[in-house]
Structure formats: C-alpha cells, structure tokens
Amino acid sequence: MASLQYYDVVLQPLVTEKSMAGMGEKKYTFLVHPEANKTQIKEAVERMFDGVKVAGVNTMCQDGKTKRRGATSGKTAKTKKAIVSLTADSKDIEIFSGL
C-alpha cells in the first residue's frame, strides 16, 4: 500500500459514553486506518488540531463481525481504534467541545 498521509490516518471521532468519560482526563478516541501505526496517529492528530500535544497513543484492532443473509455468511470490515492521551499543557480538541 502507498504511504499514508496524515489526513488519511484519522477516519472519524468515536463518540460513546466511555469515550466521553475519558475526555475529562484529556483522552480522545478515534477510528483510524487499520494499517496506521502509533507514530503516524500521533503525527496526524498533532497536525490536524492546532495547539495539541500528544503524550501517548493506545490502539485496538477489532476483527469484523460475522453476518448472515440467508444461507450465505460473510464478515464486516476490520476496524482499528486509537485512544489518544494529551499532555497537561495541551489545548483541548474543539470537535468534542460542543458535545
């Protein structure tokens, strides 16, 4: 696969009850490209949001769920989640501020 650009790494923010609870500790959750590594995720978040400094990145790979339609079965696409921890002096990410 071709090299990933920073705007291809972060796909969308993940808004759940658990991710909203982590925002008080400056932890934000994103769905990311399945082939992105932690350094690419860190660079992408710092470049996409001004004034943000990333302290650490935790990633989780999730296999696709098995789905059936009649006799045929298949799997949904694999996904990858990233929990991004910000430093104490970092600005908050604005897209989560109105929620």
C-alpha positions in Angstrom: 0.0 0.0 0.0 1.1 3.5 -0.7 2.3 5.6 2.3 -0.5 7.2 4.4 -0.8 10.9 4.5 -1.8 12.4 7.9 -5.3 13.3 6.7 -5.8 9.6 5.7 -4.9 8.2 9.1 -7.7 9.6 11.3 -11.1 8.5 9.8 -13.6 9.8 12.4 -14.0 10.6 16.1 -15.7 7.9 18.1 -18.4 9.2 20.4 -19.6 6.8 23.1 -20.4 7.0 26.8 -17.0 5.6 27.6 -15.1 7.9 25.3 -17.0 10.9 26.6 -16.0 10.0 30.2 -12.3 9.9 29.2 -12.4 13.4 27.9 -12.1 14.8 31.5 -8.7 13.1 31.6 -7.8 14.5 28.1 -8.2 11.1 26.4 -9.9 11.2 23.0 -11.0 8.2 20.9 -10.8 8.0 17.1 -11.4 5.4 14.4 -8.2 5.2 12.4 -6.9 3.5 9.3 -6.2 -0.2 10.0 -2.6 -0.1 8.8 -1.6 3.1 10.7 0.9 2.8 13.5 1.1 4.8 16.7 3.7 7.3 15.4 1.5 8.0 12.4 -1.5 8.5 14.6 0.4 10.9 16.9 1.7 12.9 14.0 -1.8 13.1 12.3 -3.5 14.3 15.5 -0.9 17.0 16.2 -1.1 18.2 12.6 -4.9 18.2 12.3 -5.6 20.1 15.5 -3.6 23.3 16.4 -2.0 23.5 19.9 -2.4 19.8 20.6 0.5 17.8 22.1 0.1 14.0 22.3 1.5 12.2 25.3 0.6 8.7 24.2 -1.4 6.5 21.9 -3.1 3.2 22.7 -4.5 1.2 19.8 -7.0 -1.7 19.5 -7.7 -3.9 16.4 -11.2 -5.3 16.1 -12.0 -8.1 13.7 -15.1 -7.9 11.6 -18.3 -9.4 12.8 -19.8 -12.4 11.1 -23.1 -11.5 9.4 -25.5 -13.8 7.6 -28.1 -13.2 4.9 -29.9 -16.4 4.3 -27.5 -19.3 3.6 -24.6 -17.1 2.8 -22.4 -15.6 5.5 -19.6 -13.1 5.5 -17.7 -10.7 7.6 -17.8 -6.9 8.0 -14.6 -4.9 7.7 -11.9 -4.8 10.3 -11.6 -1.6 12.3 -8.9 0.0 14.5 -9.5 2.3 17.4 -7.0 4.7 18.9 -7.2 6.4 22.3 -5.0 9.5 22.2 -3.8 11.0 25.5 -2.9 14.6 25.5 -0.3 16.4 27.7 -1.5 18.6 30.6 -0.5 21.8 28.9 -2.1 20.9 25.6 -5.3 22.5 24.3 -8.5 20.5 24.1 -9.7 19.2 20.7 -12.5 21.5 19.6 -14.7 18.9 17.8 -15.5 17.3 21.1 -16.2 20.6 23.0 -19.9 21.0 21.9 -20.9 17.5 23.0 
